[in-house]
Amino acid sequence: MVASVAAIGGLGFAGWSTYYGARVASDQLIQSEKVNQETQRKQASMVNFWYDQATGQVSVANRSLDPAYGTDIAIQFSLGSYESPIWWSQVNTIPPCTVVQIKASDIISAANKKSGTKTKPDHFATQYLAFADSNGGNWIRTGGETGSGLHFVDPWSEFPFPDGYTLPAGDDFWLNIPHKRIPMEGGCAAS
């Protein structure tokens, strides 16, 4: 009888120990995943884009100490009720601590040439910035003129854009636009 009680007590303790160990392991896994996600976002959060109406330039800045790879920017403009398609341009790799500047007039000129129009827009917006971080993670930054939303994307997804936008087929909406790369003054943030 004493042996039976001891055996039951031992089984109960073993069961409780196993359950507690599994909970601790689960909590550690969740914490590890959170740290991994924060680490993954760190470089991506240092890559941004905007349109400066005063200078008439689109800028893409990589403030991290690592390159941003395969960088593409999407731009849209409008004139009154006319809204252009979303135009894309390849910026390619942006070195660390570098700003890429693109003249809005060059974008409009290239879009007009490709579409056969002569639009002089009254509104200009940066729509998307797609790039890969130094670990191969794919990111899309959204947010129109401020480039505020940052989304990790599955490159194999049918709809990798967070709002359901899909890239147009072919090269009809891809523009070859000159741009200049400028090292950031005063360095940049540690990544």
C-alpha positions in Angstrom: 0.0 0.0 0.0 2.8 2.4 0.9 4.5 1.5 -2.3 1.4 2.2 -4.3 1.0 5.7 -2.7 4.8 6.4 -3.3 4.4 5.3 -7.0 1.3 7.5 -7.5 3.1 10.4 -5.8 6.2 9.8 -8.0 4.0 9.7 -11.2 2.2 12.9 -10.1 5.5 14.7 -9.5 6.9 13.4 -12.8 3.8 14.6 -14.6 3.9 18.0 -12.9 7.6 18.4 -13.7 7.1 17.5 -17.3 4.2 20.0 -17.6 6.2 22.8 -15.9 9.3 22.0 -18.1 7.1 22.2 -21.2 5.7 25.6 -20.1 9.1 27.0 -19.4 10.4 25.7 -22.8 7.3 27.3 -24.5 7.9 30.6 -22.8 11.6 30.5 -23.8 10.7 29.8 -27.4 8.2 32.7 -27.5 10.8 35.0 -26.1 13.5 33.7 -28.5 11.1 34.3 -31.5 10.3 37.8 -30.3 14.1 38.7 -30.0 14.6 37.2 -33.5 11.8 39.3 -35.0 13.2 42.4 -33.3 16.6 41.7 -34.6 15.2 41.0 -38.1 13.3 44.3 -38.1 16.3 46.3 -36.9 18.0 46.8 -40.3 14.8 47.0 -42.2 13.5 49.8 -39.9 16.6 51.9 -41.0 15.6 51.8 -44.7 13.1 54.5 -45.6 11.8 56.6 -48.5 10.0 59.9 -49.0 9.2 62.6 -51.5 10.3 66.1 -50.7 8.0 68.6 -52.5 10.3 71.5 -51.8 13.3 69.9 -53.7 11.2 67.8 -56.1 13.2 64.7 -55.2 12.4 61.2 -54.1 14.9 59.9 -51.5 15.7 56.4 -50.4 17.9 56.2 -47.3 19.7 53.2 -45.9 20.8 54.3 -42.4 22.0 50.9 -41.4 25.6 49.5 -41.5 24.5 46.8 -43.9 23.5 47.1 -47.6 19.8 47.0 -48.6 19.6 44.6 -51.6 17.3 44.5 -54.7 15.7 47.8 -53.8 12.7 48.9 -56.0 10.6 51.9 -55.5 7.0 52.5 -56.6 5.7 56.0 -57.4 2.3 57.3 -58.4 1.3 60.8 -59.5 -2.0 62.5 -60.3 -3.3 65.5 -62.1 -6.8 66.6 -61.0 -8.9 63.4 -61.3 -6.3 61.6 -63.4 -4.3 59.1 -61.4 -1.4 57.4 -63.1 -0.6 53.7 -62.8 1.9 52.8 -60.1 5.4 53.1 -61.8 8.4 51.1 -60.5 12.1 51.9 -60.7 15.0 49.7 -59.7 17.5 51.3 -57.3 19.3 48.0 -56.8 21.7 47.7 -53.8 21.9 50.7 -51.6 25.2 50.7 -49.7 25.3 51.3 -45.9 24.9 54.9 -44.8 23.7 56.1 -48.2 20.9 58.2 -49.6 19.7 57.6 -53.1 18.1 60.7 -54.7 15.8 60.6 -57.8 14.4 63.7 -59.4 10.6 63.7 -59.7 10.9 65.4 -63.0 13.0 62.4 -64.3 10.4 60.0 -63.1 7.6 61.9 -64.8 9.6 62.3 -68.0 10.3 58.5 -68.1 6.7 57.7 -67.3 5.4 60.1 -70.0 7.9 58.6 -72.6 6.9 55.1 -71.8 3.1 55.8 -71.8 3.1 58.2 -74.7 1.5 61.0 -72.6 2.6 64.5 -71.5 1.3 64.7 -67.9 2.4 67.5 -65.6 1.1 66.1 -62.3 -0.1 68.3 -59.4 0.4 65.5 -56.8 3.2 63.0 -56.4 3.4 60.1 -54.0 5.8 57.3 -53.1 3.8 54.2 -52.7 6.1 51.2 -51.9 9.7 50.4 -51.3 10.6 46.8 -51.7 14.0 45.5 -50.6 15.9 42.6 -49.0 17.9 43.0 -45.8 21.4 41.6 -45.2 19.9 38.3 -43.9 17.9 37.8 -47.1 14.6 38.8 -45.4 12.2 40.6 -47.9 10.5 43.8 -46.8 7.9 46.2 -48.1 7.6 49.7 -46.7 4.3 51.4 -47.4 2.8 54.6 -46.3 2.6 57.0 -49.2 4.6 60.1 -48.6 6.0 59.2 -45.2 6.9 55.6 -45.9 5.7 54.6 -42.4 4.5 51.0 -42.7 7.0 48.2 -42.6 6.0 44.6 -43.5 8.0 41.4 -43.6 6.9 39.5 -46.7 7.0 35.9 -48.0 8.6 36.2 -51.5 6.8 33.1 -52.6 3.4 34.5 -51.6 0.9 35.1 -54.4 0.1 38.6 -52.8 3.3 39.7 -51.0 2.0 43.3 -50.6 0.2 43.9 -47.4 -2.7 45.7 -49.1 -3.2 43.1 -51.8 -1.5 45.1 -54.6 0.3 42.9 -57.1 3.1 43.7 -59.4 2.0 44.2 -63.1 3.2 41.5 -65.5 6.0 42.3 -67.9 8.0 45.5 -67.9 5.3 48.0 -69.0 5.4 49.8 -65.6 9.2 49.6 -64.9 11.1 52.8 -65.6 14.9 53.2 -66.0 15.5 56.4 -64.1 18.9 58.0 -63.3 19.6 58.5 -59.6 22.6 59.6 -57.5 24.0 58.0 -54.4 25.2 60.3 -51.6 27.0 59.2 -48.5 25.2 60.3 -45.4 26.8 63.1 -43.5 27.9 62.2 -40.0 27.6 58.5 -40.6 24.6 56.4 -39.6 23.1 54.3 -36.9 24.7 51.1 -35.7 22.7 48.0 -36.8 
